[in-house]
Amino acid sequence: MNAMSAREHAPHGIEPAEWDARIKLAACYRMVAKLGMDDLIYNHISLRVPGTEDQFLINPYGLLFDEITASSLVKIDTKGNKLDDSAQAVNVAAFVIHAAIHTSNHDAACVLHTHSDASVAVSGQEKGLLPLSQFAMRFYERQAFHDYEGVAIDLDEQTRLVRDLGPHKVMLMRNHGILTVGRTPGEAFMLLYYFERAARIQLQMQAAAAAGATLVMPPHEICEKAARQFWQLQGDILVPGEREWPALMRQLDRTDPSYRN
């Protein structure tokens, strides 16, 4: 089913653009679960409702990521008010984190937060992700850090979340998890995917170093060159998700298209 057919099948009362956004967000939840980067019911991904600045879609608290469907997503505003007739609650931490980023950053259409294992592991390292692989080069000196303040349920943490993220698209929440932002669910997801791959490789290399291996780290000039290649879209490099995301959605459609319901 393509975007046009998704719009044609939008349920009564939901604008076609919002329904299309719901489908893409539900697909993002399913992909995070498919790759084992979810944490039962406790993580969250949000997407701004098209045509609005103060409304976004997010998962109902209590559903596993592989249960999320387009129609089960809850629509709330940046003050935490539900804007639909869903009986489901929304995680307080989800509102605190996501409302802050959506409100402060126009380009943050999609905000993704997980406790994926390798990302949590490197979040507790002083320098976070190290430039030890090509996967990591995209994030060289382009990762933000937010110190752990306890469970994110205090509204006054929002100011520091926004401050610490700054202009970056990826932030390690120390001893907690990772946050990525994108103009689309595909961009936010692929940033998570590439960061997690890089983090896993780093941990494997560090384990080898602990056993006596010598790590090779490229010089600053090369790391910076590679980072610019990624972020400036040099050569045939595209925005993360532009090529990969349609293929991932096709894969979901072949295996379990129920996310579209």
Salt bridges, closest charged atoms under 4 A:
GLU18 OE2 - ARG22 NE 2.95
GLU18 OE1 - LYS75 NZ 3.00
ASP20 OD2 - LYS24 NZ 2.62
ASP39 OD2 - HIS115 ND1 2.78
GLU53 OE2 - HIS106 ND1 3.26
ASP84 OD2 - ARG22 NH2 3.76
GLU149 OE2 - HIS146 NE2 3.76
GLU149 OE2 - ARG160 NE 2.76
ASP156 OD1 - ARG160 NH2 3.38
GLU157 OE2 - HIS146 NE2 2.69
ASP164 OD2 - HIS146 ND1 2.71
ASP164 OD1 - ARG163 NE 2.89
GLU187 OE2 - LYS169 NZ 3.57
GLU187 OE2 - ARG183 NH2 2.87
GLU196 OE2 - ARG200 NE 3.57
GLU224 OE2 - ARG142 NH2 2.67
GLU224 OE2 - ARG228 NH1 3.76
ASP253 OD1 - ARG260 NE 2.96
ASP256 OD2 - ARG30 NH1 3.14
